[in-house]
Amino acid sequence: MNTLTTGRTVARTARPFHTHEGAGFPVRRPFPTAELPFVDPFLMVDQVGPVDLAPGEAKGAPPHPHRGFETIQYVLDGDVANADSRGHRAVVRAGGVQWLTAGSGIVHEALPTPEFLATGGRQHMLQIWLNLPARLKGVPPHSQNAEPGDLPVAVTPEGAELTVLAGTSHGVTGPFETRTPVLVAHGRLAPGTSAEFTAPAGHNAMVYVMRGEATVAGEHLPDGHLAVLARDGERFTVGAPDTTAEVLVLTGEPIGEPVARSGPFVMNTPAELRQAEHDFSRGLMGRMPV
C-alpha cells in the first residue's frame, strides 16, 4: 500500500476539559490530560474564549517563571501586554503573535492592556507550549513578535483560508525562527471547503477544532475536540462539510526525550526540575521591573 496516496488516518481523538489559569481566566484545553500528557514536541494547547467581557472583567497572567520550553501566544481578539524579567515589553493586538523561548529561564507576565481592561470587549487567544530538546533547554531566553500583517495567508485550491504562524504550507512560510521543525497554522473553512496538509514521515500531526465542526481524515470532529493522526502517511485533509469551522493544525518532529514537568518548568529529569525551582527562588531567572 502506498501511504503517500492513502494519507493519514485518525489514531485517537480527545475532548477538552475546562479549567482556569492566571488570575482566573477560563480556558478550554484538549491536552495535557492524564490520558494525553503531550503530543511530542507539543506540550499544551489552551484556548481562551471567545468571551465578551464587560469593563473591568479582563484577566491575565501575573508574573510567573518558565524554563525549558517555548510559549506561543496567538491573540485573535483583544489586546495583551507582555513584559518579562529581561526588560522586553510588547503589546500583542488582535491577529498578532508572541513566540517566547524561555530556555534557561525567564519571568513573564501577560496582562490586559489598560485600555482593554477599561473598555472590555471580546477576548480570544490560543496559548501553545512547544518543548525544547535537552541541548537547547539552557539557551538564553528570547522573544519574537509578529504583527498581523507579518503572518502570511494562503487560500487553498479547495477554498480554505490558511494563516501560517510557523513552518511552510501551501506555498507560504511563517515568520518565526523555530528550534524544532514544526507547522503551526490557523485554518478558516467555509461550508463545503477543505484543505490538504503534508506532514513529513515520522512527524506527529494533530488538528484542534477551535470553532464549528470539521472532518479530519474523513472522521467527524466536534467543536473543541482534538484529532491526533497516525503516522501512516504524509498527507491528511481537513474539511468543513456543513458549517463554518476554524481549526488549529499542528505538526512537528518528535524530540523523543524524557519529559519531566512541574507547573511552569519542563525539563528531562526530576533533579532538573528541583534545580529550576531552586534557581527561580534565588532570583536567577531575573525579576520583573518595578
Secondary structure, DSSP 8 states (H G I E B T S, - for coil): --HHHH---EEEEE--EEEEETTTEEEEEEES-SS---BTTEEEEEEEEEEEE-TT----EEEEEEBSEEEEEEEEES-EEEEETTS-EEEE-TT-EEEEE-TT-EEEEEEE-HHHHHH-EEEEEEEEEEE--GGGTTS--EEEEE-GGGS-EEE-TTS-EEEEEESEETTEE-S---SS-EEEEEEEE-TTEEEEEE--TT-EEEEEEEES-EEETTEEE-TT-EEEE-SS-SEEEEEESSS-EEEEEEEE----S--EEETTEEESSHHHHHHHHHHHHTTTT-----
